[in-house]
Amino acid sequence: MTPNAASAASSPSRRSFLASSAVAAATVAGGVPLLAACGSSDNGSSGGSSSGKGEKKLLPAFVASNVVTPDIPAKNGSSIGFTSKLDLAGLKTSVPKKLGKDGKVSIMSPFWGSPPKSDNAYYKAMNDLIGVDVQWQNQDGNTYDQKLGAVLASSDVPDVVVVPSWNMGGKIPSAIIGKFADLGPYLSGDKVKEYPNLAAIPTDAWRRCIFGGKLRGLPQPSPYVTGITPLYRKDIFDKQGYQVPRSADEFMALAKEITNAKAKRWACLDMKWTAFQAFGVLSGSEKPLGWNMVGGKLVNRIETDEYLEALEWTRKLFAAGVVHPDARLGKSSATDPGPKFAAGEFLIYANNISQWWSRTAEQATQNPEYKIWGMDIFGHDGGDPTLWAEQPAGIFAFINKKASESVIRDVLAVANVTAAPYGTKEYMLTNYGVEGTHYTVKDGVPTKTAKGNNEVINAYVMVASPAATTAHPDFPEVARAQVEWQQRMGAFTKKSTFYGQQITEPSRYTNLSNDFEQLEDDITRGRKKISDMQQAVSDWKSKGGDKLRDWYQKLLDDNGTAAS
């Protein structure tokens, strides 16, 4: 986590954005809507859905928190926003007494960076506040899937295991069902009221925690509005008189106007994700979201005209030479766009909304004129866009099935603290550590010390989080703009047929769609043709796509839909 961070903006739903932004957002408060799958049958072999007729009985009662009032309430699927200066003297208390019973709890979680020593001041302060001795088993986040698989296949499973959605491939969903506890006896219905901060987590996020017909996970909620934002250099736009485009044609014309290869300036990086948004393509990186009922028939995103049109438009951008060469070649600057974006080598790129703040903070002292902003997503034809909701939670913590009731309650005590809302003492300790040791405050802006940057990262925030929150005390105007952007885009956002469900496809379909992302990139870069995609879709249908459609149809018939 970077200095001054108090952000809980939604995180990317694309694994390709993980390194630069998912980690930063995950380590604050809020959710990360990413690739998810899990089953409804105990062996997981036949697949299934979390949704069903008995679902309501499993879900915790929702009791909105009244401890802190946000400056900007949630609307249209957005996060809540805080734009006021942080008043440490006015921090509220959301956990008036320790719920922990001084037990020990081991937690395995992904970690990006160098883990701090186990006896560091942050861990000590958190454990003392909670009343639980949490012992962290941090694992390299970049190779976490390998460690996760090995641990879940063994008999030596920690008390708590954190599983991001992007690590839920293969046999992991069935392992979750077989290895982890049913939390229903502790959290379903009014039982959750014993843990007020957990009761304030939105119901949709809890719905994503149903695995194998049981409430098994503790969630990190996230906005359902898309987290992928077309970011642009507003300072240069204003100086040059560039107008934000409102259609695909306007974007192309602007891109050509901006580009001057001899001067080492290009318009953009790969805009494929923006193309998908502009052309109304169904969200597709999370398998249930790739399907939708269209004209009385279930259709996958890859079968739609919009999908092909988006790829063709993106191909034309590359062919016109307006895309930075690094994006074509797959160089590191295309995955870490900050330096060359700051240098003005390109003026637009699509990435997680969290980069709106992080890039602002990076350049604040060295380039005061620098201003990054979020471009409203346009409909390709100049009309309103049709956007599709992301999943409302994407990182989960699970408790070992063999854990005693005292261990389970200690874990819930941990989660009740880490899910405290922004503006509370518990939130500040969870996200910033100890004042004077891990951060200082000047003019209402908390700033991490070197010790804070080394210790207050990737730990307790992984257990559970409050309702998705956006707050940047150092740049409140960015926090306001982010939430208002989400609310504007949320007005055009629809929930597809399988929104909010945890779904495991039968194992025979696991690899059916593996090659599509590479083919998309080959087409947009001119290495393959649209006709190659049409053939791939035809092959997909004959090799199992049509049968998979039938399988999804049965899920729909059995469970219904939350789409609206």
C-alpha positions as CSV (number, residue, x, y, z in Angstrom):
1,M,0.0,0.0,0.0
2,T,1.2,3.4,-0.9
3,P,1.5,6.4,1.5
4,N,-1.7,8.3,2.3
5,A,-3.9,5.5,1.0
6,A,-7.4,5.3,2.4
7,S,-9.0,3.9,-0.7
8,A,-11.6,1.2,-1.1
9,A,-12.5,1.7,-4.7
10,S,-13.4,-1.3,-6.7
11,S,-10.7,-3.4,-8.1
12,P,-10.2,-4.9,-11.5
13,S,-12.1,-7.8,-12.8
14,R,-9.2,-8.7,-15.1
15,R,-6.3,-10.8,-14.0
16,S,-4.0,-8.7,-16.2
17,F,-4.5,-5.7,-14.0
18,L,-3.6,-7.6,-10.8
19,A,-0.1,-6.5,-10.3
20,S,-0.6,-2.8,-10.6
21,S,-3.9,-2.2,-8.9
22,A,-5.8,-5.2,-7.4
23,V,-3.2,-5.5,-4.7
24,A,-3.4,-1.9,-3.7
25,A,-7.2,-1.9,-3.5
26,A,-7.3,-5.2,-1.8
27,T,-5.0,-4.0,1.0
28,V,-7.3,-1.2,2.0
29,A,-11.0,-1.7,2.5
30,G,-13.4,-2.8,-0.2
31,G,-13.7,-5.5,-2.6
32,V,-12.1,-7.0,-5.6
33,P,-14.5,-8.4,-8.1
34,L,-12.5,-11.1,-10.0
35,L,-12.8,-14.4,-11.7
36,A,-15.1,-16.7,-9.5
37,A,-16.3,-20.2,-9.5
38,C,-17.6,-22.6,-6.9
39,G,-20.0,-25.5,-6.6
40,S,-23.2,-26.5,-5.1
41,S,-22.6,-30.3,-4.8
42,D,-20.4,-31.6,-2.1
43,N,-18.0,-33.2,-4.5
44,G,-18.0,-30.3,-6.9
45,S,-17.8,-32.7,-9.9
46,S,-21.1,-31.9,-11.4
47,G,-20.9,-28.1,-10.8
48,G,-23.8,-25.9,-9.7
49,S,-24.8,-22.6,-8.4
50,S,-24.9,-20.9,-5.0
51,S,-28.4,-19.6,-5.8
52,G,-31.5,-21.6,-4.8
53,K,-34.8,-21.7,-3.1
54,G,-33.2,-22.0,0.4
55,E,-30.8,-19.2,-0.1
56,K,-32.6,-16.5,1.9
57,K,-32.4,-18.6,5.1
58,L,-28.6,-18.8,4.7
59,L,-28.0,-15.1,4.3
60,P,-27.1,-12.8,7.3
61,A,-29.6,-10.1,8.1
62,F,-28.6,-6.7,6.8
63,V,-28.4,-4.0,9.4
64,A,-27.0,-0.8,8.0
65,S,-24.2,0.8,10.1
66,N,-25.1,4.2,11.7
67,V,-21.7,4.7,13.3
68,V,-20.4,7.0,10.5
69,T,-22.3,8.9,7.9
70,P,-20.6,9.0,4.5
71,D,-20.3,12.3,2.6
72,I,-21.6,10.6,-0.6
73,P,-24.1,7.7,-0.1
74,A,-23.9,4.7,-2.4
75,K,-26.1,5.0,-5.5
76,N,-26.5,2.9,-8.7
77,G,-24.1,0.2,-7.4
78,S,-21.3,2.7,-6.4
79,S,-19.1,2.7,-3.4
80,I,-19.8,5.1,-0.6
81,G,-17.6,8.2,-0.5
82,F,-15.8,10.3,2.1
83,T,-14.4,13.7,1.1
84,S,-13.9,15.4,4.4
85,K,-10.6,15.9,6.2
86,L,-9.8,13.1,8.6
87,D,-10.4,14.1,12.3
88,L,-8.5,11.7,14.5
89,A,-10.1,13.2,17.6
90,G,-13.5,12.6,16.1
91,L,-13.0,8.9,15.2
92,K,-16.0,6.7,16.2
93,T,-15.9,3.4,18.0
94,S,-17.6,0.5,16.2
95,V,-16.4,-2.3,18.4
96,P,-16.9,-1.2,22.0
97,K,-15.6,-4.4,23.6
98,K,-13.2,-7.2,22.7
99,L,-15.1,-10.1,21.2
100,G,-11.9,-12.3,21.0
101,K,-11.3,-14.8,23.8
102,D,-7.5,-14.6,23.7
103,G,-7.2,-17.7,21.5
104,K,-4.7,-18.3,18.7
105,V,-5.7,-18.3,15.0
106,S,-3.5,-19.1,12.0
107,I,-4.3,-17.4,8.7
108,M,-2.9,-18.2,5.3
109,S,-3.2,-15.3,2.9
110,P,-1.6,-14.1,-0.3
111,F,1.1,-11.4,0.2
112,W,2.7,-9.1,-2.3
113,G,6.1,-7.8,-1.2
114,S,8.3,-8.8,1.8
115,P,6.3,-9.9,4.8
116,P,7.2,-8.1,8.0
117,K,8.5,-9.9,11.1
118,S,5.8,-11.8,13.1
119,D,6.3,-9.7,16.2
120,N,5.9,-6.3,14.5
121,A,4.1,-3.4,16.1
122,Y,1.1,-3.5,13.8
123,Y,0.3,-7.1,14.4
124,K,0.7,-6.6,18.1
125,A,-1.7,-3.6,18.2
126,M,-4.3,-5.4,16.0
127,N,-4.2,-8.6,18.1
128,D,-4.5,-6.6,21.3
129,L,-7.5,-4.6,20.0
130,I,-9.3,-7.8,18.8
131,G,-8.4,-10.1,21.7
132,V,-7.0,-12.8,19.4
133,D,-3.4,-13.9,18.7
134,V,-3.4,-14.0,14.9
135,Q,-0.5,-15.8,13.5
136,W,0.1,-15.0,9.8
137,Q,1.2,-17.5,7.2
138,N,1.9,-15.1,4.4
139,Q,2.4,-16.7,1.0
140,D,3.7,-15.1,-2.2
141,G,0.7,-13.7,-4.0
142,N,2.2,-14.2,-7.4
143,T,2.4,-18.0,-6.9
144,Y,-0.4,-18.3,-4.5
145,D,-2.5,-20.7,-6.6
146,Q,0.3,-23.3,-6.4
147,K,0.6,-23.0,-2.6
148,L,-3.2,-23.0,-2.2
149,G,-3.6,-26.2,-4.1
150,A,-0.9,-28.0,-2.1
151,V,-2.3,-26.9,1.2
152,L,-5.9,-27.7,0.4
153,A,-4.8,-31.1,-0.8
154,S,-3.1,-31.8,2.5
155,S,-4.4,-32.6,6.0
156,D,-2.6,-29.6,7.4
157,V,-4.9,-26.7,6.7
158,P,-4.6,-23.4,8.7
159,D,-7.5,-22.2,10.8
160,V,-8.3,-19.6,8.1
161,V,-7.4,-19.5,4.4
162,V,-8.0,-16.5,2.1
163,V,-8.9,-17.4,-1.4
164,P,-9.2,-14.7,-4.1
165,S,-11.6,-15.4,-6.9
166,W,-8.8,-15.5,-9.5
167,N,-7.4,-18.5,-7.6
168,M,-10.6,-20.5,-7.7
169,G,-9.9,-22.6,-10.8
170,G,-9.5,-26.4,-11.1
171,K,-10.3,-28.4,-7.9
172,I,-10.2,-25.4,-5.5
173,P,-14.1,-24.9,-5.4
174,S,-14.7,-28.5,-4.4
175,A,-11.8,-28.3,-1.9
176,I,-13.6,-25.2,-0.4
177,I,-16.7,-27.2,0.1
178,G,-14.9,-30.2,1.6
179,K,-12.4,-28.4,3.8
180,F,-14.2,-25.3,5.2
181,A,-16.8,-24.7,7.9
182,D,-20.5,-23.8,7.6
183,L,-20.8,-20.3,9.1
184,G,-24.6,-20.3,9.0
185,P,-25.0,-21.3,12.7
186,Y,-23.0,-18.1,13.6
187,L,-24.1,-15.6,10.9
188,S,-27.3,-16.6,9.2
189,G,-30.3,-14.4,9.8
190,D,-30.3,-12.4,13.0
191,K,-27.3,-14.4,14.4
192,V,-25.0,-11.9,12.5
193,K,-26.2,-9.1,14.8
194,E,-23.7,-10.3,17.4
195,Y,-21.1,-8.9,14.9
196,P,-22.5,-5.5,13.9
197,N,-19.8,-4.6,11.3
198,L,-20.4,-7.9,9.6
199,A,-24.2,-7.3,9.6
200,A,-23.5,-4.0,7.7
201,I,-21.9,-5.9,4.8
202,P,-24.3,-5.8,1.8
203,T,-26.4,-8.9,1.2
204,D,-25.1,-9.3,-2.4
205,A,-21.6,-9.8,-1.0
206,W,-22.8,-12.5,1.4
207,R,-24.7,-14.2,-1.4
208,R,-21.3,-14.7,-3.1
209,C,-20.1,-16.6,0.1
210,I,-22.5,-19.5,-0.4
211,F,-20.5,-22.5,-1.4
212,G,-22.0,-26.0,-1.7
213,G,-25.3,-24.8,-0.3
214,K,-23.7,-23.4,2.9
215,L,-22.6,-20.0,4.0
216,R,-18.8,-20.6,4.1
217,G,-17.0,-17.4,3.3
218,L,-16.3,-13.9,4.7
219,P,-16.3,-11.4,1.9
220,Q,-14.6,-8.3,0.7
221,P,-17.5,-6.4,-0.9
222,S,-17.1,-4.3,-4.0
223,P,-19.2,-2.0,-6.2
224,Y,-21.0,-3.8,-9.0
225,V,-20.3,-0.9,-11.3
226,T,-17.4,-1.7,-13.7
227,G,-14.0,-1.1,-12.2
228,I,-12.3,-0.6,-15.6
229,T,-12.1,3.2,-16.3
230,P,-10.7,4.9,-19.5
231,L,-8.2,7.2,-17.7
232,Y,-6.8,10.2,-19.5
233,R,-4.4,13.2,-19.1
234,K,-6.9,15.9,-18.4
235,D,-4.1,18.6,-18.0
236,I,-2.9,17.9,-21.6
237,F,-6.5,17.6,-22.9
238,D,-7.3,21.0,-21.5
239,K,-4.1,22.6,-22.7
240,Q,-4.5,21.2,-26.3
241,G,-8.2,21.8,-26.4
242,Y,-9.0,18.0,-26.9
243,Q,-12.6,17.1,-26.3
244,V,-13.5,13.8,-24.5
245,P,-15.0,11.6,-27.2
246,R,-18.7,10.5,-27.1
247,S,-18.6,7.8,-29.7
248,A,-16.3,5.2,-31.3
249,D,-15.8,7.4,-34.3
250,E,-15.0,10.5,-32.2
251,F,-12.4,8.4,-30.3
252,M,-10.7,7.3,-33.5
253,A,-10.6,10.9,-34.8
254,L,-9.2,12.2,-31.5
255,A,-6.6,9.4,-31.4
256,K,-5.4,10.3,-34.8
257,E,-5.2,14.0,-33.8
258,I,-3.1,13.2,-30.7
259,T,-0.7,10.7,-32.3
260,N,2.7,11.9,-33.5
261,A,5.1,9.0,-33.7
262,K,8.1,11.2,-34.5
263,A,7.5,13.1,-31.4
264,K,7.0,9.9,-29.4
265,R,3.4,10.5,-28.6
266,W,0.6,8.1,-29.1
267,A,-3.1,8.3,-28.2
268,C,-3.5,5.3,-26.0
269,L,-2.7,1.8,-24.9
270,D,-4.8,-1.3,-25.7
271,M,-8.4,-0.1,-25.5
272,K,-10.0,-3.6,-25.8
273,W,-11.8,-3.4,-22.4
274,T,-13.2,0.1,-23.2
275,A,-14.3,-1.3,-26.6
276,F,-16.2,-4.1,-24.8
277,Q,-17.9,-1.5,-22.7
278,A,-18.7,0.9,-25.5
279,F,-20.2,-1.9,-27.6
280,G,-22.2,-3.4,-24.7
281,V,-20.4,-6.7,-24.6
282,L,-21.3,-8.8,-21.6
283,S,-18.8,-9.0,-18.7
284,G,-16.8,-12.1,-19.5
285,S,-13.8,-12.7,-17.2
286,E,-16.1,-14.1,-14.6
287,K,-17.8,-17.2,-16.1
288,P,-21.3,-16.7,-14.9
289,L,-21.3,-13.2,-16.2
290,G,-20.5,-14.4,-19.7
291,W,-24.0,-15.6,-20.2
292,N,-27.3,-13.7,-20.5
293,M,-30.8,-14.3,-21.7
294,V,-31.3,-12.7,-25.0
295,G,-34.5,-13.0,-27.0
296,G,-35.6,-16.0,-24.9
297,K,-32.3,-17.9,-25.4
298,L,-29.1,-18.1,-23.3
299,V,-26.3,-16.5,-25.2
300,N,-22.6,-16.3,-24.4
301,R,-20.7,-13.1,-25.0
302,I,-18.5,-14.6,-27.7
303,E,-21.6,-15.4,-29.8
304,T,-22.7,-11.8,-30.0
305,D,-22.2,-9.3,-32.9
306,E,-21.2,-6.7,-30.3
307,Y,-18.2,-8.9,-29.3
308,L,-16.9,-9.0,-32.9
309,E,-17.6,-5.3,-33.4
310,A,-15.6,-4.4,-30.3
311,L,-12.7,-6.5,-31.5
312,E,-12.8,-5.0,-35.0
313,W,-12.8,-1.4,-33.6
314,T,-9.9,-2.2,-31.4
315,R,-8.1,-3.7,-34.4
316,K,-8.6,-0.5,-36.3
317,L,-7.0,1.5,-33.5
318,F,-3.9,-0.7,-33.7
319,A,-3.9,-0.6,-37.5
320,A,-4.2,3.2,-37.5
321,G,-0.9,3.4,-35.5
322,V,-2.5,5.3,-32.6
323,V,-1.7,2.7,-30.0
324,H,1.6,2.9,-28.1
325,P,4.1,0.3,-29.6
326,D,4.6,-1.2,-26.1
327,A,1.0,-2.4,-26.1
328,R,1.5,-4.2,-29.3
329,L,4.7,-5.8,-28.1
330,G,3.4,-6.6,-24.6
331,K,6.3,-4.7,-22.9
332,S,6.2,-4.1,-19.2
333,S,5.3,-0.4,-19.6
334,A,1.9,-1.6,-21.0
335,T,1.2,-3.4,-17.7
336,D,2.8,-0.6,-15.6
337,P,1.6,2.4,-17.5
338,G,2.6,5.1,-14.9
339,P,6.0,6.3,-16.1
340,K,5.3,6.7,-19.8
341,F,1.8,8.0,-19.1
342,A,3.4,10.7,-16.8
343,A,5.9,11.4,-19.6
344,G,3.0,12.0,-22.0
345,E,4.0,9.2,-24.4
346,F,0.3,8.3,-24.5
347,L,-2.7,10.1,-23.1
348,I,-5.4,7.5,-22.5
349,Y,-5.4,4.0,-21.1
350,A,-8.0,1.6,-19.6
351,N,-7.3,0.3,-16.1
352,N,-8.7,-0.1,-12.7
353,I,-10.4,3.0,-11.2
354,S,-8.0,2.8,-8.2
355,Q,-5.2,4.2,-10.5
356,W,-7.1,7.5,-10.7
357,W,-5.9,8.1,-7.2
358,S,-2.6,6.2,-7.2
359,R,-1.3,8.0,-10.3
360,T,-2.4,11.4,-8.8
361,A,-0.5,10.7,-5.6
362,E,2.7,9.6,-7.5
363,Q,2.9,12.8,-9.5
364,A,1.6,15.3,-6.9
365,T,5.0,16.7,-5.8
366,Q,7.2,16.2,-8.9
367,N,4.6,17.3,-11.6
368,P,2.0,19.7,-10.0
369,E,0.3,20.3,-13.4
370,Y,-0.3,16.6,-13.9
371,K,-4.0,15.7,-13.8
372,I,-5.4,12.2,-14.5
373,W,-9.1,11.9,-14.8
374,G,-11.7,9.3,-15.7
375,M,-13.5,9.5,-19.1
376,D,-17.2,8.6,-19.1
377,I,-17.8,5.4,-21.1
378,F,-19.5,6.2,-24.4
379,G,-21.9,4.2,-26.4
380,H,-20.2,3.2,-29.7
381,D,-22.8,5.0,-31.7
382,G,-22.8,8.2,-29.6
383,G,-25.8,7.1,-27.5
384,D,-25.8,5.9,-23.9
385,P,-23.6,2.9,-23.2
386,T,-25.0,-0.5,-22.0
387,L,-22.8,-1.7,-19.2
388,W,-22.9,-5.0,-17.2
389,A,-22.6,-5.4,-13.5
390,E,-19.5,-7.0,-12.0
391,Q,-19.7,-9.4,-9.1
392,P,-20.3,-7.8,-5.7
393,A,-17.4,-9.6,-3.9
394,G,-14.3,-11.3,-5.0
395,I,-11.9,-12.2,-2.2
396,F,-13.0,-14.6,0.6
397,A,-11.7,-15.9,3.9
398,F,-12.7,-19.4,4.9
399,I,-12.5,-21.2,8.3
400,N,-11.3,-24.7,8.7
401,K,-14.0,-27.3,9.0
402,K,-12.1,-28.8,11.9
403,A,-12.0,-25.6,13.9
404,S,-13.6,-25.5,17.3
405,E,-16.4,-23.1,18.1
406,S,-14.0,-20.9,20.1
407,V,-11.7,-20.6,17.1
408,I,-14.6,-19.8,14.7
409,R,-15.8,-17.1,17.1
410,D,-12.3,-15.7,17.4
411,V,-12.1,-15.5,13.6
412,L,-15.4,-13.7,13.5
413,A,-14.1,-11.3,16.1
414,V,-11.2,-10.5,13.8
415,A,-13.5,-10.0,10.9
416,N,-15.8,-7.8,12.9
417,V,-12.9,-5.4,13.5
418,T,-11.5,-5.5,9.9
419,A,-15.0,-4.8,8.6
420,A,-15.3,-1.6,10.6
421,P,-16.3,1.4,8.5
422,Y,-14.2,4.3,7.5
423,G,-14.1,7.0,10.1
424,T,-13.7,4.6,13.0
425,K,-10.8,3.8,15.3
426,E,-10.9,0.2,14.2
427,Y,-10.6,1.2,10.5
428,M,-7.7,3.4,11.1
429,L,-5.8,0.8,13.0
430,T,-6.6,-1.9,10.4
431,N,-5.6,0.2,7.5
432,Y,-3.0,2.6,8.9
433,G,-1.6,1.0,12.1
434,V,-0.5,3.0,15.1
435,E,-0.4,6.8,15.0
436,G,3.1,8.0,15.4
437,T,4.6,4.6,14.6
438,H,3.0,3.7,11.3
439,Y,1.6,7.1,10.2
440,T,1.4,10.7,11.0
441,V,-1.4,13.2,10.4
442,K,-1.1,16.7,9.1
443,D,-4.0,18.9,8.0
444,G,-6.3,15.9,8.2
445,V,-4.2,13.8,5.9
446,P,-2.7,10.6,7.3
447,T,0.7,9.7,5.8
448,K,2.4,6.4,6.2
449,T,5.9,6.3,7.7
450,A,8.5,3.9,6.3
451,K,7.6,1.5,9.1
452,G,4.0,1.8,8.2
453,N,4.7,1.0,4.5
454,N,6.7,-2.1,5.6
455,E,4.3,-3.4,8.2
456,V,0.7,-2.3,7.5
457,I,0.1,-4.2,4.3
458,N,-1.6,-7.3,3.0
459,A,-2.8,-8.7,6.3
460,Y,-5.9,-8.1,8.4
461,V,-7.7,-6.4,5.5
462,M,-7.8,-9.8,3.8
463,V,-10.1,-11.3,6.3
464,A,-13.2,-9.2,5.7
465,S,-14.0,-5.6,4.7
466,P,-16.8,-3.0,5.1
467,A,-19.2,-2.0,2.3
468,A,-17.1,-0.7,-0.6
469,T,-15.7,2.7,0.3
470,T,-13.7,5.4,-1.5
471,A,-11.8,7.9,0.6
472,H,-8.7,9.8,-0.1
473,P,-8.0,12.4,2.6
474,D,-5.0,13.7,0.6
475,F,-7.1,14.1,-2.7
476,P,-10.7,14.4,-1.7
477,E,-11.6,15.8,-5.2
478,V,-10.5,12.5,-6.7
479,A,-12.6,10.5,-4.2
480,R,-15.6,12.6,-5.1
481,A,-14.9,12.2,-8.8
482,Q,-14.5,8.4,-8.6
483,V,-17.8,7.9,-6.8
484,E,-19.6,10.3,-9.1
485,W,-18.1,8.5,-12.1
486,Q,-19.4,5.2,-10.6
487,Q,-22.8,6.6,-10.1
488,R,-23.0,8.0,-13.6
489,M,-21.9,4.7,-15.1
490,G,-24.1,2.8,-12.7
491,A,-27.1,4.4,-14.3
492,F,-26.3,2.5,-17.5
493,T,-25.5,-0.8,-15.7
494,K,-27.6,-3.9,-16.0
495,K,-27.3,-7.2,-14.0
496,S,-27.0,-10.1,-16.3
497,T,-28.9,-13.4,-15.8
498,F,-26.4,-15.0,-13.4
499,Y,-25.4,-11.9,-11.5
500,G,-24.4,-12.6,-7.9
501,Q,-24.2,-16.3,-8.1
502,Q,-21.2,-18.5,-7.3
503,I,-21.0,-21.0,-10.1
504,T,-18.9,-24.0,-10.8
505,E,-19.1,-25.4,-14.3
506,P,-18.6,-29.2,-14.6
507,S,-15.0,-30.1,-14.9
508,R,-15.4,-31.3,-18.5
509,Y,-15.9,-27.7,-19.5
510,T,-13.0,-26.2,-17.5
511,N,-10.7,-25.6,-20.5
512,L,-13.3,-24.9,-23.1
513,S,-12.7,-21.1,-23.3
514,N,-9.0,-21.0,-22.5
515,D,-7.7,-19.8,-25.9
516,F,-10.1,-16.9,-26.4
517,E,-8.2,-14.1,-24.7
518,Q,-5.1,-14.9,-26.7
519,L,-7.1,-15.0,-29.9
520,E,-8.7,-11.6,-29.0
521,D,-5.3,-10.1,-28.7
522,D,-4.0,-11.7,-31.9
523,I,-7.0,-10.3,-33.8
524,T,-6.7,-6.8,-32.4
525,R,-3.0,-6.7,-33.2
526,G,-3.6,-7.9,-36.8
527,R,-2.1,-11.4,-36.4
528,K,-5.4,-13.1,-36.9
529,K,-8.7,-12.2,-38.5
530,I,-12.3,-11.8,-37.3
531,S,-13.1,-14.9,-39.3
532,D,-10.7,-16.8,-37.1
533,M,-12.8,-15.8,-34.1
534,Q,-16.0,-16.9,-35.9
535,Q,-14.4,-20.3,-36.5
536,A,-13.3,-20.5,-32.9
537,V,-16.8,-19.8,-31.7
538,S,-18.2,-22.5,-34.0
539,D,-15.6,-24.9,-32.7
540,W,-16.5,-23.9,-29.1
541,K,-20.1,-24.6,-29.7
542,S,-19.5,-28.1,-31.2
543,K,-16.9,-29.0,-28.6
544,G,-19.2,-28.3,-25.6
545,G,-20.5,-24.8,-25.8
546,D,-24.0,-25.8,-26.7
547,K,-24.1,-28.5,-24.0
548,L,-22.8,-25.9,-21.5
549,R,-25.6,-23.6,-22.6
550,D,-28.1,-26.4,-21.7
551,W,-26.4,-26.9,-18.4
552,Y,-26.7,-23.1,-17.6
553,Q,-30.4,-23.2,-18.7
554,K,-31.1,-26.0,-16.2
555,L,-29.4,-23.8,-13.5
556,L,-31.6,-20.9,-14.5
557,D,-34.7,-23.1,-14.4
558,D,-33.8,-24.5,-11.0
559,N,-32.6,-21.3,-9.3
560,G,-34.0,-18.3,-11.0
561,T,-32.2,-15.0,-11.5
562,A,-31.2,-11.8,-9.7
563,A,-31.0,-9.9,-13.0
564,S,-32.7,-6.6,-13.3
